Amino acid sequence: MSASSSPSPPVPVEEVGRSRSGAVVWVLALGGITVSLMQTLIIPIVPELPKLLNSSPSDATWAITATLLAGAVANPVVGRLGDMYGKRRMLLLSLVLLIAGSVIGALSDTLVPMIVGRTFQGVSMAVIPLGISIMRDELPPERLGSATALMSASLGVGGALGLPTAAFIAEKADWHVLFWTAAVLGAVVTALVVALVPESAVRSGGRFDVVGGVGMSIGLVCLLLAISKGADWGWGSGTTTGLFATAVVVLLVWGWWELRTVRPLVDLRTSARRQVLLTNLASVMFGFAMFAMSLAVPQLLQLPTLTGYGLGQTVLAAGLALGPSGLVMMATAPLSARISAAAGPKITLMLGALIVAVGYGLGVVMMAAVWQVVVVCCVISAGVGFAYGAMPALIMGAVPLSETAAANSLNSLMRSIGTSASSAVAGVVLAHMTTTFGSLTVPSHNGFRVIMGIGSASSLAALFLAAFLPGRRKPVAAGVPATATAGAGASSSS
């Protein structure tokens, strides 16, 4: 046989495995970026929503609130269903709902169908914790740390990159194109998941905790609705206080039920372990800090220069100014994994909190030019990238393999609670700290400084919480078997 017809040497199995796992990582990360785009999708058209949807300004805000509420409820519910019936299956369901919601939004010209579409888009937020859990099941140990860091950071990356993209589309085309674009992205990711992401054999089985799901959904909706709409309704109004009171009662009863049922929606005993509990509390603080930047900076950039501190940028220019922060967050994800492997995810989380606090501290004094704002946002995003990369490692290092999706989903819920609280606090501060220029009333310069100070304080609170995490332990990327991981988490985190 001639040399030209000789068979090619076989590709080593290890190389095939690396190639396949790399494809899984990038497909799941693209899915995370795509669903996080839903958070910023309509921000450029928020001022025009009442006119576009023929509704009042207060009613139009439901197009944003619906996504928040749906994502908060869906994360733990879909995460538990993923553990029970298959993570890839629930991932695909979430993506199909994203496509459906985007199509509904693209065909909407009134408020009610828009709210329905945005609710479906909110449910798709479960893609990120499901993706992290699939990575834990499918990737070789040496790749897990960097992959989960990238997947976790995709939440911030998509949000930062989505704003300039959405602003460009809204400025150059009909606003419905925003939703058609989201539908196309969702369809592409769905096809890639079908082709490249395997279904995990790791399942917990059992029956779904319907009572726990209903109770948690009612409690969360009441809590987040009171937080997000309290400023519109009045913090002392009967509606707001009634919702807060209902949330407290329902969640207390829900907790009682979860501690007594055999297959709870959320294993509160596992969630009460020091490593899980403190990581989740720190996640609330980070969610608060990250969203404070997203709320304050675009307003500062777009305020007219006649105020003396506004930077007079267009919506598109303001979005572009935030774009580099998303790239920084993506770049810090692998570095976060390396630090966690060398020193432990606790150190990475503390480092991230410190960097975010410094970034907001810089923001107090660096607001005079666009480049200064870009630098501040990049520093904050670098810190968030470190922290978001460490959180999955901390969570997965303390829970059994069969509870990975539910535990990561609960962690995502904690971030959502933080972002909701951040939106409410920032809204109150900027609404009450105002200044008037002729007939124009805008947030004052000190109002933005206060927001930056609050962001720094919340990051320092996260640093304080992280300091009480258990000391250095073998990171999840080191390849501890499922049974050993569960046992180690129980013994050292109790």
Number of C-alpha atoms within 10 A of each C-alpha: 5 5 6 7 7 8 7 7 6 6 8 8 9 9 10 11 13 14 11 14 21 14 16 24 26 15 23 29 27 21 30 30 25 29 28 26 26 27 23 20 24 23 18 22 16 16 13 13 22 18 14 16 18 13 15 12 15 11 14 24 19 20 22 22 20 23 23 26 25 22 22 27 25 23 29 27 25 26 30 31 22 30 28 21 19 22 31 22 16 22 26 18 18 26 30 19 20 30 26 20 27 31 20 22 29 21 15 19 16 17 22 17 18 25 23 20 27 29 25 27 32 30 27 33 35 32 32 32 32 31 28 29 29 28 24 27 21 18 22 16 17 13 19 25 30 23 28 33 30 30 31 29 29 30 26 27 29 26 24 29 22 27 29 23 20 27 25 18 18 21 14 10 10 9 18 17 17 22 25 18 18 24 25 14 19 25 17 16 21 21 14 18 21 13 11 15 21 15 15 19 12 20 17 19 14 11 13 16 18 12 15 23 20 13 19 25 23 17 24 23 19 22 22 22 20 25 21 25 20 20 17 14 14 13 14 11 12 11 15 23 15 14 20 21 15 17 24 16 13 19 20 15 15 20 18 13 16 23 14 9 13 12 16 20 23 24 18 14 11 21 21 14 19 19 27 26 19 23 27 27 18 30 28 25 28 32 25 27 32 24 21 27 23 19 16 20 23 21 20 25 25 17 18 16 13 10 18 10 16 22 22 18 19 15 23 19 18 23 24 20 24 26 23 19 26 24 18 20 28 25 17 24 28 20 18 28 28 17 19 28 21 13 16 21 34 28 23 28 33 25 20 29 31 22 23 34 28 19 25 27 20 21 28 18 12 18 22 15 12 19 12 15 21 22 19 25 28 23 23 31 31 26 30 30 34 33 33 30 34 32 26 27 26 26 25 26 28 27 28 22 23 21 24 31 32 27 31 30 30 25 26 28 26 23 25 24 23 25 25 25 22 30 20 19 19 24 18 15 17 21 15 13 15 14 15 11 9 6 6 8 12 21 21 21 19 15 21 24 19 17 26 26 18 21 30 27 18 25 32 23 19 28 24 16 20 23 15 13 21 15 13 13 15 17 25 25 23 14 17 15 13 17 13 13 20 20 16 19 23 19 10 14 19 16
